[in-house]
């Protein structure tokens, strides 16, 4: 075997080994990134569930009955009696 042929074969062997190592490394990176993606999806789903729960809680707490009850108990507010209501009418002025 001549020296040039030996260098060529050694170069091919080195190229095959380096390519194989690159494939293994790329496959490892793909697996770790996929695992990270799955974790992020699970986290997103948990956040979506929490968001929907908070929206339901907000809707339940903002009903008129609860707001009125809280206004009466904590703020001492009450609905005005009919005699306490003053109606003001707006007059429309005619244009000259």
NUROBA-171141 format. One record per residue (C-alpha): x, y, z. Coordinates in nm, 3 decimals, decimal comma. Example, Ala and Ser with C-alpha at 12.3 -4.5 7.8 and 13.67 -1.06 7.14 Angstrom:
+---------+---------+---------+
:      c1 :      c2 :      c3 :
+---------+---------+---------+
:   1,230 :  -0,450 :   0,780 :
:   1,367 :  -0,106 :   0,714 :
+---------+---------+---------+
***
This chain:
+---------+---------+---------+
:      c1 :      c2 :      c3 :
+---------+---------+---------+
:   0,000 :   0,000 :   0,000 :
:   0,144 :   0,334 :  -0,098 :
:   0,168 :   0,626 :   0,138 :
:  -0,092 :   0,831 :  -0,054 :
:  -0,340 :   0,543 :  -0,048 :
:  -0,280 :   0,494 :   0,327 :
:  -0,347 :   0,865 :   0,394 :
:  -0,666 :   0,849 :   0,186 :
:  -0,797 :   0,542 :   0,370 :
:  -0,703 :   0,691 :   0,707 :
:  -0,883 :   1,012 :   0,609 :
:  -1,197 :   0,819 :   0,514 :
:  -1,188 :   0,622 :   0,839 :
:  -1,147 :   0,944 :   1,036 :
:  -1,434 :   1,103 :   0,841 :
:  -1,661 :   0,804 :   0,912 :
:  -1,574 :   0,814 :   1,284 :
:  -1,632 :   1,191 :   1,305 :
:  -1,961 :   1,160 :   1,117 :
:  -2,075 :   0,881 :   1,349 :
:  -1,988 :   1,093 :   1,652 :
:  -2,178 :   1,388 :   1,503 :
:  -2,484 :   1,166 :   1,446 :
:  -2,473 :   1,041 :   1,805 :
:  -2,435 :   1,396 :   1,939 :
:  -2,720 :   1,525 :   1,722 :
:  -2,946 :   1,241 :   1,831 :
:  -2,865 :   1,317 :   2,196 :
:  -2,942 :   1,685 :   2,147 :
:  -3,271 :   1,598 :   1,974 :
:  -3,376 :   1,376 :   2,264 :
:  -3,290 :   1,635 :   2,530 :
:  -3,465 :   1,911 :   2,337 :
:  -3,772 :   1,690 :   2,289 :
:  -3,781 :   1,614 :   2,663 :
:  -3,756 :   1,987 :   2,733 :
:  -4,038 :   2,051 :   2,486 :
:  -4,256 :   1,795 :   2,663 :
:  -4,184 :   1,964 :   2,998 :
:  -4,279 :   2,302 :   2,853 :
:  -4,602 :   2,161 :   2,710 :
:  -4,693 :   2,012 :   3,048 :
:  -4,618 :   2,346 :   3,213 :
:  -4,832 :   2,525 :   2,955 :
:  -5,121 :   2,286 :   3,018 :
:  -5,094 :   2,339 :   3,394 :
:  -5,096 :   2,716 :   3,344 :
:  -5,402 :   2,688 :   3,118 :
:  -5,586 :   2,488 :   3,383 :
:  -5,494 :   2,746 :   3,650 :
:  -5,601 :   3,033 :   3,421 :
:  -5,941 :   2,873 :   3,358 :
:  -5,986 :   2,812 :   3,731 :
:  -5,905 :   3,177 :   3,805 :
:  -6,150 :   3,295 :   3,539 :
:  -6,426 :   3,084 :   3,694 :
:  -6,337 :   3,215 :   4,040 :
:  -6,346 :   3,573 :   3,914 :
:  -6,685 :   3,517 :   3,752 :
:  -6,821 :   3,368 :   4,074 :
:  -6,686 :   3,650 :   4,291 :
:  -6,813 :   3,927 :   4,067 :
:  -7,180 :   3,829 :   4,065 :
:  -7,418 :   4,111 :   4,155 :
:  -7,541 :   3,938 :   4,471 :
:  -7,189 :   3,905 :   4,613 :
:  -7,094 :   4,261 :   4,521 :
:  -7,412 :   4,398 :   4,677 :
:  -7,367 :   4,189 :   4,994 :
:  -7,006 :   4,306 :   5,031 :
:  -7,109 :   4,670 :   4,974 :
:  -7,373 :   4,644 :   5,248 :
:  -7,159 :   4,462 :   5,506 :
:  -6,814 :   4,611 :   5,458 :
:  -6,887 :   4,957 :   5,323 :
:  -7,224 :   5,029 :   5,488 :
:  -7,384 :   5,107 :   5,153 :
:  -7,756 :   5,069 :   5,086 :
:  -8,003 :   5,118 :   4,804 :
:  -8,173 :   5,460 :   4,825 :
:  -8,539 :   5,479 :   4,918 :
:  -8,784 :   5,609 :   4,660 :
:  -8,810 :   5,944 :   4,840 :
:  -8,432 :   5,990 :   4,833 :
:  -8,412 :   5,964 :   4,454 :
:  -8,419 :   6,289 :   4,260 :
:  -8,484 :   6,271 :   3,887 :
:  -8,327 :   6,543 :   3,676 :
:  -8,448 :   6,579 :   3,320 :
:  -8,239 :   6,732 :   3,050 :
:  -8,412 :   6,991 :   2,837 :
:  -8,335 :   7,003 :   2,471 :
:  -8,288 :   7,358 :   2,353 :
:  -8,421 :   7,444 :   2,012 :
:  -8,172 :   7,571 :   1,758 :
:  -8,248 :   7,925 :   1,627 :
+---------+---------+---------+
***
